[in-house]
Structure formats: structure tokens, C-alpha cells
Amino acid sequence: MSQEPLAIFSEDIFANDIMAKNVDAREYLYSHNEVIQLSSINPIVWDVEDTLIEDIPDILDKGDRVVSKVIMESIMAWDPYGLIFMPAALKSERGLSEARYLMCVNNIIDVMDEDESIVYWRDRSDYDLPDELVVRELYISESKYNLIPECKRHVFRVKGADDKIFFSTELVNKVWDIAVRAGCRDLVQEAFHFHEETPGY
């Protein structure tokens, strides 16, 4: 088991070449940073083109994440703050997989280490838009993280760099063990410490 406190947990993108895309008009309900309390009887649909249903990994990461029931249930057993799962379906030319869930992470916490992270402001005045904060290298502050209530530490996005999802290693190790026993496929985790640059930046 890893001793690093934080981790990423996702699809092993080198294990497949699936080009999934959202084909559902309800994307606006989950693709932003505001919490919207909602439920959905009909699944959110992603198109995976001609991929065989049995070749789809248990986590499909294309910005947002579509996960299998095993992954969803093992994460929700922790009751993490600001996390919503909505029914999803993966539509292929070869079939439909409906036992999937869209993972929406609305827990954004202020833990960026401003001294170590490399950021700059992109001028968008030519488009009459406000300047945009761009993060080149992201570090998470241990002191800020330790001030966050425990329920908000397990699955989160970082304020100012909210395009990535981070997990506590404690949660990932437990979910990973369940996923391995259940035969889940094409998953990857990478643990890291506060003094290290976050993976993916």
C-alpha cells in the first residue's frame, strides 16, 4: 500500500483507443462547477462508436468520468462530499451498456500551493471575456489540505485548477482492492505526495 496521501484514479488510456463523446443534450446539468440537485430516470448517453461493449474499461475518462456499478458503489460507500452519480449508458454501433454511472464531482476545495504552482493569466479581452487563470504546474498545499474537513478530502477538484479530479490514497486503495477482486479492467492509479507536482499537469 502506498504511503502518499493523494492519488489520481482513472482509466488506463494506454490500454485502449476509445474516443467517447457525449451525445446527450443534458450535458449542461453536470459540466460546470455549480451543484444542481437532480435525478435522472433516463441515462446520460455517451457514444463510443464501434467499440465492443466488453472492451470498455470500468472507468472511461474523457474529462468527466463514466464508471461501472462496482466502481460507483465502492466510492459511494465512503459517502464523499459533493459527489453525484447519475445513470449513464455507453452507446456503441455494436450494442448498449447501461450499467454505467456518470461521476460528477462538485467538491472544489482551496488547496493550491501558490508558492510552488506555476500559473499565469491568459488575456481574453479580444473576445470580451474575463482573463483566464491557466495552471502549468499544480502543487497541493499540505497545510491547506489538512484544514479541510475529512468528508471533503476524499474526492475533490482544486480551486483554480478544477479540470482534474483528485482522490485520497486511502479511498483509492480500498476501491482498487474491490475493483481487482471484481475483475475490473484497464484502471490506473498514481499516488503522489504534497511536495510533488500533481500528475497530469
C-alpha positions as CSV (number, residue, x, y, z in Angstrom):
1,M,0.0,0.0,0.0
2,S,1.2,3.5,-0.8
3,Q,2.2,6.0,1.9
4,E,1.5,9.0,-0.3
5,P,-1.7,10.9,0.8
6,L,-3.1,11.8,-2.6
7,A,-3.8,10.0,-5.9
8,I,-5.3,10.1,-9.3
9,F,-7.6,7.1,-10.2
10,S,-8.8,6.7,-13.7
11,E,-8.8,4.9,-17.0
12,D,-5.6,3.4,-18.3
13,I,-5.6,5.5,-21.5
14,F,-2.8,3.3,-23.0
15,A,-5.0,0.2,-22.8
16,N,-7.5,1.3,-25.4
17,D,-8.1,3.9,-28.1
18,I,-11.8,4.7,-27.3
19,M,-12.9,8.1,-28.4
20,A,-16.0,8.6,-26.3
21,K,-18.1,11.7,-26.6
22,N,-21.3,13.0,-25.0
23,V,-24.3,12.8,-27.3
24,D,-26.9,13.8,-24.7
25,A,-28.5,17.3,-24.6
26,R,-28.4,17.3,-20.8
27,E,-24.6,17.8,-20.5
28,Y,-25.2,21.3,-19.1
29,L,-26.6,19.7,-16.0
30,Y,-23.2,18.3,-14.9
31,S,-20.4,20.0,-16.9
32,H,-19.9,23.0,-14.7
33,N,-18.9,23.8,-11.1
34,E,-22.3,24.5,-9.6
35,V,-24.2,21.9,-7.6
36,I,-27.5,21.1,-9.1
37,Q,-29.7,18.7,-7.2
38,L,-31.2,16.5,-9.7
39,S,-32.1,12.9,-10.6
40,S,-32.4,11.2,-13.9
41,I,-34.5,8.2,-14.8
42,N,-33.2,8.0,-18.3
43,P,-29.4,7.6,-18.6
44,I,-27.0,10.2,-19.9
45,V,-25.6,8.8,-23.2
46,W,-22.0,8.7,-24.4
47,D,-21.2,7.4,-27.8
48,V,-18.2,5.0,-28.0
49,E,-18.5,4.4,-31.8
50,D,-17.6,0.9,-32.8
51,T,-16.1,-0.3,-29.6
52,L,-17.1,-3.7,-28.3
53,I,-19.1,-3.4,-25.1
54,E,-16.9,-6.0,-23.4
55,D,-13.8,-3.9,-24.3
56,I,-14.9,-0.8,-22.4
57,P,-12.9,-0.2,-19.2
58,D,-14.6,0.2,-15.8
59,I,-13.6,3.9,-15.8
60,L,-14.0,5.9,-19.0
61,D,-12.2,9.3,-18.5
62,K,-12.9,11.9,-21.1
63,G,-12.9,14.9,-18.8
64,D,-15.9,13.7,-16.9
65,R,-15.9,10.0,-15.9
66,V,-18.3,7.2,-16.7
67,V,-17.8,4.3,-14.3
68,S,-19.1,0.8,-13.8
69,K,-21.5,-0.1,-11.0
70,V,-18.7,-1.7,-9.0
71,I,-16.6,1.5,-9.0
72,M,-19.7,3.7,-8.3
73,E,-20.8,1.6,-5.3
74,S,-17.3,1.3,-3.8
75,I,-16.7,5.0,-4.0
76,M,-20.2,5.9,-2.6
77,A,-19.6,3.6,0.3
78,W,-17.4,6.4,1.6
79,D,-20.2,9.0,1.2
80,P,-17.8,11.6,-0.2
81,Y,-19.0,15.3,-0.1
82,G,-20.2,16.9,-3.3
83,L,-20.2,13.8,-5.4
84,I,-23.2,12.8,-7.6
85,F,-23.6,9.7,-9.7
86,M,-26.2,9.8,-12.5
87,P,-27.3,6.8,-14.6
88,A,-25.3,6.7,-17.9
89,A,-25.2,4.5,-21.0
90,L,-22.5,3.8,-23.5
91,K,-23.8,3.5,-27.0
92,S,-21.8,1.6,-29.5
93,E,-22.5,0.5,-33.0
94,R,-22.3,-3.0,-31.6
95,G,-24.6,-2.6,-28.5
96,L,-25.5,-0.6,-25.5
97,S,-24.0,-0.7,-22.0
98,E,-26.5,0.7,-19.4
99,A,-24.9,-0.5,-16.2
100,R,-22.8,2.7,-16.0
101,Y,-22.8,5.9,-14.0
102,L,-21.6,9.5,-14.7
103,M,-19.5,10.7,-11.9
104,C,-20.0,14.5,-11.2
105,V,-17.5,16.0,-8.7
106,N,-18.8,19.3,-7.3
107,N,-16.4,19.4,-4.4
108,I,-13.9,22.2,-5.2
109,I,-11.5,23.0,-2.3
110,D,-9.0,25.8,-1.9
111,V,-5.7,23.8,-1.6
112,M,-3.5,25.1,-4.4
113,D,0.1,25.8,-3.2
114,E,0.5,29.3,-4.8
115,D,4.3,29.3,-4.0
116,E,5.1,26.1,-5.8
117,S,2.4,26.0,-8.6
118,I,3.2,27.7,-11.9
119,V,0.2,29.8,-13.1
120,Y,-0.5,32.7,-15.4
121,W,-3.4,34.8,-16.6
122,R,-4.5,34.4,-20.3
123,D,-5.7,37.7,-21.7
124,R,-9.2,37.1,-23.4
125,S,-10.2,40.8,-23.7
126,D,-10.2,40.4,-27.5
127,Y,-13.3,38.3,-27.0
128,D,-14.9,40.5,-24.3
129,L,-14.2,37.7,-21.8
130,P,-12.5,38.0,-18.4
131,D,-8.9,36.8,-18.1
132,E,-8.5,33.1,-17.6
133,L,-6.2,31.5,-15.0
134,V,-4.0,28.8,-16.6
135,V,-2.2,26.3,-14.4
136,R,1.0,24.9,-15.9
137,E,2.2,23.0,-12.8
138,L,0.0,22.3,-9.9
139,Y,1.1,21.6,-6.3
140,I,-1.3,20.9,-3.4
141,S,-0.6,22.6,-0.1
142,E,-0.4,20.1,2.8
143,S,-1.3,22.8,5.4
144,K,-4.4,23.9,3.4
145,Y,-5.4,20.3,2.8
146,N,-5.2,19.4,6.5
147,L,-7.6,22.3,7.3
148,I,-10.3,20.8,5.1
149,P,-13.0,18.7,6.8
150,E,-12.3,15.0,6.2
151,C,-15.5,14.4,4.2
152,K,-14.2,16.9,1.6
153,R,-10.8,15.3,1.3
154,H,-11.6,12.0,-0.4
155,V,-12.8,13.1,-3.9
156,F,-12.2,16.7,-5.0
157,R,-11.2,19.3,-7.5
158,V,-8.7,22.1,-6.8
159,K,-10.0,25.7,-6.8
160,G,-8.4,27.4,-9.8
161,A,-7.4,24.1,-11.5
162,D,-10.7,22.3,-11.4
163,D,-10.3,20.3,-14.7
164,K,-8.7,17.4,-12.8
165,I,-10.2,15.1,-10.1
166,F,-8.1,14.0,-7.1
167,F,-8.6,11.3,-4.5
168,S,-7.3,10.4,-1.1
169,T,-5.0,7.4,-1.4
170,E,-6.9,5.9,1.5
171,L,-10.1,5.8,-0.7
172,V,-8.3,4.7,-3.8
173,N,-6.5,1.8,-2.1
174,K,-9.9,0.4,-0.8
175,V,-11.7,1.0,-4.1
176,W,-8.7,-0.6,-6.0
177,D,-8.9,-3.8,-3.9
178,I,-12.6,-4.1,-4.5
179,A,-12.1,-3.4,-8.3
180,V,-9.4,-6.1,-8.6
181,R,-11.5,-8.7,-6.8
182,A,-14.4,-7.9,-9.1
183,G,-12.3,-8.3,-12.2
184,C,-12.4,-4.6,-13.2
185,R,-10.2,-3.8,-16.1
186,D,-7.9,-1.1,-17.6
187,L,-7.6,1.0,-14.5
188,V,-4.7,3.1,-13.3
189,Q,-3.8,4.8,-10.1
190,E,-0.8,7.1,-9.3
191,A,-0.2,8.2,-5.7
192,F,1.8,11.4,-5.0
193,H,2.9,13.5,-2.1
194,F,2.4,17.2,-1.4
195,H,5.9,18.1,-2.3
196,E,5.4,16.5,-5.8
197,E,3.8,18.1,-8.8
198,T,0.3,16.6,-9.3
199,P,0.1,14.1,-12.2
200,G,-1.4,15.3,-15.4
201,Y,-0.1,18.9,-15.4
